[in-house]
Amino acid sequence: MAQTTLKLEGLTCQGCVGSVTDELQSLPGVTDVNIDLVNGGVSTATVTSNPTPSTQQLHDAVAEAGYTVVD
């Protein structure tokens, strides 16, 4: 299993966390998503997977939920 950490912008509540979690868990290979919500700041998502989705797939899933991955 591999873990990928994403920094996310725009999450403000547990509903946001749920939306992003659902989109990331729909990717092939993703087994777990853990999001540390920082309201009004940069939240962190840890994605556990095997195989690991591409960076583009991860970014697209977050965008589909309506949020942004930041560097």
C-alpha positions in Angstrom: 0.0 0.0 0.0 1.2 3.5 -0.8 0.1 6.8 0.8 -0.2 10.0 -1.1 -0.7 13.4 0.7 -2.6 16.2 -0.9 -3.0 19.7 0.3 -6.6 20.9 -0.3 -8.1 24.4 -0.4 -11.7 25.5 0.1 -12.9 22.9 2.6 -15.0 24.4 5.4 -17.1 21.6 7.0 -17.6 17.9 7.3 -19.8 18.0 4.3 -16.9 19.2 2.2 -14.8 16.4 3.7 -17.4 13.9 2.8 -17.7 15.1 -0.8 -13.9 14.9 -1.4 -13.6 11.6 0.4 -16.4 10.1 -1.8 -14.7 11.3 -5.0 -11.2 10.0 -4.0 -12.6 6.6 -2.8 -14.2 6.2 -6.2 -10.8 6.0 -7.9 -9.5 2.5 -8.7 -7.1 1.2 -6.1 -8.0 3.7 -3.3 -8.6 1.8 0.0 -8.7 4.7 2.5 -9.0 8.5 2.6 -8.3 10.5 5.8 -8.8 14.3 5.7 -7.5 16.7 8.4 -9.9 19.6 8.0 -8.5 23.1 8.6 -11.4 25.5 8.3 -10.4 28.5 6.3 -6.9 27.1 5.7 -5.2 24.3 3.8 -6.5 20.9 4.7 -4.6 17.7 4.3 -5.8 14.5 2.6 -3.9 11.2 3.0 -4.9 8.7 0.4 -4.0 5.0 0.8 -4.0 3.0 -2.4 -2.7 0.1 -4.4 -2.0 0.8 -7.1 -1.6 4.6 -6.7 -3.8 6.7 -9.0 -2.0 9.2 -11.1 -1.6 12.8 -9.9 -4.0 13.9 -12.6 -6.6 11.4 -11.4 -6.3 12.6 -7.8 -6.5 16.3 -8.8 -9.5 15.6 -11.1 -11.4 13.8 -8.3 -10.8 16.7 -5.9 -11.9 19.2 -8.6 -15.0 17.0 -9.3 -16.0 17.6 -5.6 -15.6 21.3 -6.2 -12.2 21.9 -4.4 -8.6 22.6 -5.3 -5.3 20.8 -4.7 -2.5 23.3 -3.9 1.3 22.8 -3.8 
